[in-house]
Amino acid sequence: MSAIGCQLIARLNGLINSLRACRQTVFLPPLPAIMQTPDWNDYQTFLAIAHQGQIGRAARYMGVDATTIGRRLRRLEARLGQTLFEQTREGQILTEAGEALFAHVEAMSIAAGHIAVPARSREGPAGTLRISVSEGFGTWFLASRLQEFSARYPNVTVDLVASSNYLNLSRREADVAVFLSRPQAGPLVATKLAPYKLGLYAGRSYLARFATPRSVTELSTHHLVGYIPDLLTAPELRYAEEIHPECRVALRSTSINAQFAMLASGGGIGILPCFIGDSSSKLRRVLSEVELTRSLWLVTHKDTQQLAKVTAFGSWLRELLEGGGANKLLGRR
């Protein structure tokens, strides 16, 4: 075992003993093979459950059965004299003791991970890169371009999580994210990527049945498509009131892809990012003077922002935007 490995193990054991004495907990996440001892499996298991949120998912992630995961967790909790997780209908959530353990051990895991980095760095970035993005940006912009990143960095496995809810970077559920706004709290580093524009779109079949609106006030007489107000995941998605406060949205969904399908099938008029609306021949832009602008932010955790795979993705994405991608976001073909 290396001197660095010995130091980290000694530090972990010191933390565990001190926290056990004060009835609090601290934990070390997955460590490289060079530092593996029987106890490290239990710590890796703890981290996997914390990241995955369920024992079953943690078992699949680690390639073992759920019984083994449960046994390791009980052994670790017995050793520490603490309950690390609460059982909920959705799975496992960290207790206060688990949160304290998680915070310390995550930092130590990152430090331990650097032991193996020099050898890998000669071949470029490697490992799994999990990217959390909005459903629309992930589906309509990023997904079709990721093969370029993969070809450039063949040793990186990319997980693209495109959803209306972002993964938690503070909990290391993702390595990097593209947010619709700058985060206001947490140990995160955010840089502005690019603006994007939104406009009003309607299905051609809808416009064939109803007169095209000539002004914003006429929207009140049309069928509108949009988000469900009380289920909005970000204030930046509150479009309707910004355009016309008297607009009544008849067809609503939390999914931008579902809204697109509603519009394309002739369900009404709605607001879409231009990189979505302009991509379909089934849609037509209406009231072109109505235009909203939002921004995309590249966000990482402050402790992982310098990882080679994270910096490689950030550089590639900026290069993509500078090479013409930013024009698509602005509705310029």
C-alpha positions as CSV (number, residue, x, y, z in Angstrom):
1,M,0.0,0.0,0.0
2,S,1.3,3.5,-0.9
3,A,2.2,6.1,1.7
4,I,-0.7,8.2,0.5
5,G,-3.0,5.2,0.9
6,C,-1.8,4.7,4.5
7,Q,-2.3,8.3,5.3
8,L,-5.8,8.3,4.0
9,I,-6.7,5.1,5.9
10,A,-5.2,6.5,9.1
11,R,-7.1,9.7,8.6
12,L,-10.4,7.9,8.1
13,N,-9.9,5.7,11.1
14,G,-9.2,8.8,13.2
15,L,-12.3,10.5,11.9
16,I,-14.4,7.4,12.7
17,N,-13.1,7.1,16.2
18,S,-13.6,10.8,17.0
19,L,-17.1,10.8,15.5
20,R,-18.1,7.6,17.3
21,A,-17.1,9.3,20.5
22,C,-19.3,12.3,19.9
23,R,-22.2,10.3,18.3
24,Q,-21.6,11.7,14.9
25,T,-20.4,10.1,11.7
26,V,-18.0,10.6,8.9
27,F,-17.4,8.4,5.9
28,L,-15.0,7.6,3.1
29,P,-16.4,6.7,-0.4
30,P,-15.0,4.3,-3.1
31,L,-11.2,4.1,-3.0
32,P,-8.8,2.7,-5.7
33,A,-7.9,-0.9,-5.7
34,I,-4.5,0.0,-4.2
35,M,-6.3,0.9,-0.9
36,Q,-8.7,-2.0,-0.8
37,T,-9.2,-3.8,2.5
38,P,-12.3,-5.7,3.7
39,D,-13.6,-2.6,5.4
40,W,-13.4,-0.5,2.2
41,N,-16.2,-2.6,0.6
42,D,-18.5,-1.4,3.3
43,Y,-17.6,2.2,2.7
44,Q,-18.0,1.8,-1.0
45,T,-21.4,0.3,-0.4
46,F,-22.4,3.2,1.8
47,L,-21.4,5.6,-0.9
48,A,-23.2,3.6,-3.6
49,I,-26.5,3.7,-1.6
50,A,-26.1,7.4,-1.0
51,H,-25.6,8.1,-4.7
52,Q,-28.2,5.7,-6.1
53,G,-30.9,6.3,-3.4
54,Q,-31.9,2.6,-3.3
55,I,-30.3,-0.6,-2.2
56,G,-31.4,-2.4,-5.3
57,R,-29.9,0.3,-7.6
58,A,-26.7,0.3,-5.5
59,A,-26.5,-3.5,-5.9
60,R,-26.7,-3.3,-9.7
61,Y,-24.2,-0.4,-9.8
62,M,-21.7,-2.5,-7.8
63,G,-22.4,-5.7,-9.6
64,V,-23.5,-7.7,-6.4
65,D,-26.8,-8.8,-5.0
66,A,-29.0,-6.7,-2.7
67,T,-28.5,-9.1,0.2
68,T,-24.7,-8.4,0.1
69,I,-25.4,-4.6,0.0
70,G,-27.7,-4.9,3.0
71,R,-25.2,-7.0,5.0
72,R,-22.3,-4.6,4.3
73,L,-24.5,-1.6,5.4
74,R,-25.6,-3.3,8.6
75,R,-21.9,-4.2,9.4
76,L,-20.8,-0.6,8.8
77,E,-23.6,0.8,11.0
78,A,-22.8,-1.6,13.8
79,R,-19.1,-0.7,13.6
80,L,-19.9,3.0,13.8
81,G,-22.8,2.7,16.2
82,Q,-25.0,4.9,14.0
83,T,-28.0,4.6,11.7
84,L,-26.9,6.0,8.4
85,F,-30.1,5.8,6.3
86,E,-33.8,6.1,6.7
87,Q,-36.1,3.8,4.8
88,T,-38.7,5.6,2.7
89,R,-41.2,4.6,0.1
90,E,-38.8,5.7,-2.6
91,G,-35.7,4.1,-1.1
92,Q,-33.0,5.2,1.3
93,I,-32.2,8.7,2.4
94,L,-29.3,9.8,4.6
95,T,-29.8,10.5,8.3
96,E,-28.0,13.4,10.0
97,A,-25.2,11.0,10.9
98,G,-25.1,9.7,7.3
99,E,-24.9,13.2,5.9
100,A,-22.0,14.0,8.2
101,L,-20.2,10.8,7.2
102,F,-20.9,11.4,3.5
103,A,-19.5,14.9,3.4
104,H,-16.1,13.9,4.9
105,V,-15.7,10.7,3.0
106,E,-16.6,12.2,-0.4
107,A,-13.7,14.6,0.0
108,M,-11.4,11.8,1.0
109,S,-12.6,9.6,-1.9
110,I,-11.8,12.4,-4.4
111,A,-8.3,12.7,-2.9
112,A,-7.8,8.9,-3.0
113,G,-8.9,8.8,-6.6
114,H,-6.0,11.0,-7.6
115,I,-3.6,8.2,-6.7
116,A,-4.4,6.4,-9.9
117,V,-4.8,9.5,-12.1
118,P,-1.2,9.9,-13.2
119,A,-1.2,6.6,-15.0
120,R,-4.6,7.1,-16.6
121,S,-3.9,10.7,-17.6
122,R,-1.4,9.6,-20.3
123,E,-4.3,8.2,-22.2
124,G,-6.5,11.2,-21.7
125,P,-9.8,11.5,-19.7
126,A,-11.3,8.2,-18.7
127,G,-14.2,6.8,-16.6
128,T,-17.9,7.6,-16.5
129,L,-19.1,11.1,-17.0
130,R,-22.7,11.7,-15.9
131,I,-24.3,14.8,-17.3
132,S,-27.6,16.2,-16.0
133,V,-29.5,18.5,-18.4
134,S,-33.0,19.7,-19.0
135,E,-35.2,17.4,-21.1
136,G,-35.4,19.8,-24.0
137,F,-31.7,20.7,-24.2
138,G,-30.7,17.1,-23.8
139,T,-33.1,15.7,-26.3
140,W,-33.1,18.3,-29.0
141,F,-29.6,19.8,-28.8
142,L,-27.1,17.7,-27.0
143,A,-27.9,14.1,-27.7
144,S,-27.4,14.3,-31.4
145,R,-23.9,15.8,-30.9
146,L,-22.5,13.6,-28.1
147,Q,-21.0,11.1,-30.6
148,E,-18.5,13.9,-31.4
149,F,-17.4,14.0,-27.8
150,S,-17.3,10.2,-27.5
151,A,-15.1,10.0,-30.6
152,R,-12.7,12.5,-29.2
153,Y,-12.5,10.8,-25.8
154,P,-13.1,7.1,-26.3
155,N,-12.2,6.2,-22.7
156,V,-15.1,8.2,-21.3
157,T,-18.5,6.6,-20.9
158,V,-21.2,9.2,-21.1
159,D,-24.4,9.0,-19.1
160,L,-26.8,11.7,-20.4
161,V,-29.6,12.2,-17.9
162,A,-32.2,14.4,-19.7
163,S,-35.1,15.1,-17.3
164,S,-37.4,17.9,-16.0
165,N,-35.6,17.4,-12.6
166,Y,-31.9,17.8,-12.3
167,L,-29.6,15.4,-10.4
168,N,-28.0,16.7,-7.2
169,L,-24.4,17.8,-7.9
170,S,-23.8,18.3,-4.2
171,R,-24.6,14.6,-3.6
172,R,-22.4,13.6,-6.6
173,E,-25.4,12.2,-8.4
174,A,-23.9,13.8,-11.6
175,D,-20.4,15.1,-12.5
176,V,-21.6,18.1,-14.5
177,A,-24.9,19.8,-15.3
178,V,-26.4,22.4,-17.7
179,F,-28.9,24.5,-15.7
180,L,-31.4,27.0,-16.9
181,S,-30.3,29.5,-14.2
182,R,-27.3,30.1,-12.0
183,P,-27.6,28.1,-8.8
184,Q,-27.9,30.3,-5.7
185,A,-26.6,27.9,-3.1
186,G,-24.3,25.0,-2.5
187,P,-20.6,24.2,-3.2
188,L,-21.1,24.7,-6.9
189,V,-19.2,26.5,-9.6
190,A,-21.3,28.0,-12.4
191,T,-20.2,29.6,-15.7
192,K,-22.6,31.1,-18.2
193,L,-22.6,29.1,-21.5
194,A,-24.9,30.9,-23.9
195,P,-28.3,32.6,-24.2
196,Y,-31.2,30.8,-26.0
197,K,-34.4,32.2,-27.3
198,L,-38.0,31.0,-27.2
199,G,-41.0,31.8,-29.4
200,L,-44.6,31.0,-30.1
201,Y,-45.2,28.0,-32.3
202,A,-48.3,26.3,-33.6
203,G,-49.0,23.1,-35.5
204,R,-49.7,23.7,-39.2
205,S,-52.8,21.6,-38.9
206,Y,-54.0,23.9,-36.1
207,L,-53.5,27.0,-38.1
208,A,-55.3,25.4,-41.0
209,R,-58.4,25.1,-38.8
210,F,-58.1,28.4,-36.9
211,A,-57.1,31.9,-37.9
212,T,-53.5,32.8,-37.2
213,P,-53.4,35.3,-34.3
214,R,-52.4,38.8,-35.4
215,S,-51.6,40.2,-31.9
216,V,-50.8,38.9,-28.4
217,T,-54.3,39.9,-27.2
218,E,-55.8,37.5,-29.7
219,L,-54.1,34.6,-27.9
220,S,-56.9,34.7,-25.4
221,T,-59.2,33.2,-28.1
222,H,-56.9,30.3,-28.9
223,H,-56.1,26.9,-27.5
224,L,-52.8,27.2,-25.7
225,V,-50.2,24.6,-24.6
226,G,-47.8,25.0,-21.7
227,Y,-46.5,23.9,-18.4
228,I,-48.5,23.0,-15.2
229,P,-47.9,26.1,-13.0
230,D,-47.7,24.4,-9.6
231,L,-45.3,21.7,-10.9
232,L,-42.8,24.0,-12.5
233,T,-39.2,23.0,-11.6
234,A,-37.7,26.5,-12.3
235,P,-39.1,30.0,-12.4
236,E,-37.5,30.5,-15.8
237,L,-40.2,28.2,-17.2
238,R,-43.1,30.6,-16.2
239,Y,-43.6,31.8,-19.7
240,A,-47.4,32.4,-20.1
241,E,-47.7,35.2,-17.6
242,E,-44.7,37.0,-19.2
243,I,-46.4,37.0,-22.6
244,H,-49.9,37.8,-21.6
245,P,-51.4,37.5,-18.1
246,E,-54.9,36.6,-19.4
247,C,-53.7,33.6,-21.4
248,R,-55.4,30.4,-20.4
249,V,-53.4,27.3,-21.1
250,A,-55.8,24.4,-22.0
251,L,-53.3,21.6,-22.6
252,R,-50.6,21.3,-19.9
253,S,-47.6,19.0,-19.2
254,T,-44.5,19.0,-17.1
255,S,-42.6,17.6,-20.2
256,I,-41.4,19.9,-23.0
257,N,-41.4,16.8,-25.3
258,A,-45.1,16.2,-24.5
259,Q,-45.8,19.8,-25.2
260,F,-44.0,19.5,-28.5
261,A,-46.2,16.5,-29.4
262,M,-49.3,18.4,-28.5
263,L,-48.4,21.3,-30.7
264,A,-47.2,19.2,-33.6
265,S,-50.5,17.3,-33.6
266,G,-52.5,20.5,-33.8
267,G,-53.3,21.0,-30.2
268,G,-52.8,24.7,-30.1
269,I,-50.2,27.4,-29.7
270,G,-47.4,27.3,-27.3
271,I,-43.9,28.5,-26.3
272,L,-40.9,26.4,-27.3
273,P,-37.2,27.0,-27.4
274,C,-36.3,27.9,-30.9
275,F,-33.9,25.0,-31.2
276,I,-37.0,22.8,-30.7
277,G,-39.6,24.7,-32.6
278,D,-37.5,25.4,-35.6
279,S,-36.5,21.8,-36.0
280,S,-39.9,20.5,-37.1
281,S,-41.7,21.0,-40.4
282,K,-45.0,20.3,-38.6
283,L,-44.7,23.6,-36.7
284,R,-44.8,27.2,-37.7
285,R,-43.6,30.3,-35.8
286,V,-46.4,32.8,-35.0
287,L,-46.2,36.3,-33.7
288,S,-42.5,36.5,-34.4
289,E,-42.2,39.7,-32.4
290,V,-42.9,37.6,-29.3
291,E,-39.5,36.5,-28.1
292,L,-38.1,35.4,-24.8
293,T,-34.5,35.0,-23.8
294,R,-33.0,32.7,-21.2
295,S,-29.5,31.5,-20.5
296,L,-27.7,28.1,-20.0
297,W,-25.2,27.6,-17.2
298,L,-22.5,25.0,-17.0
299,V,-22.4,23.8,-13.4
300,T,-19.9,21.6,-11.5
301,H,-19.1,20.8,-7.9
302,K,-16.1,22.8,-6.6
303,D,-14.3,19.6,-5.6
304,T,-14.6,17.9,-9.0
305,Q,-14.4,20.8,-11.4
306,Q,-10.8,20.0,-12.2
307,L,-11.3,16.3,-13.1
308,A,-10.0,15.6,-16.6
309,K,-13.3,14.3,-17.8
310,V,-15.2,17.3,-16.5
311,T,-12.9,19.9,-17.9
312,A,-12.9,18.0,-21.2
313,F,-16.6,18.1,-21.5
314,G,-16.8,21.8,-20.6
315,S,-14.2,22.7,-23.2
316,W,-15.9,20.5,-25.9
317,L,-19.3,22.1,-25.2
318,R,-17.9,25.6,-25.4
319,E,-16.2,24.7,-28.6
320,L,-19.5,23.3,-30.0
321,L,-21.3,26.5,-29.2
322,E,-18.6,28.7,-30.6
323,G,-18.7,26.6,-33.8
324,G,-22.3,27.4,-34.6
325,G,-24.3,25.7,-31.9
326,A,-25.0,29.1,-30.3
327,N,-26.8,30.3,-33.4
328,K,-29.1,27.3,-33.3
329,L,-30.0,28.2,-29.7
330,L,-30.8,31.7,-30.8
331,G,-33.1,30.5,-33.6
332,R,-30.6,31.5,-36.4
333,R,-30.5,28.8,-39.0
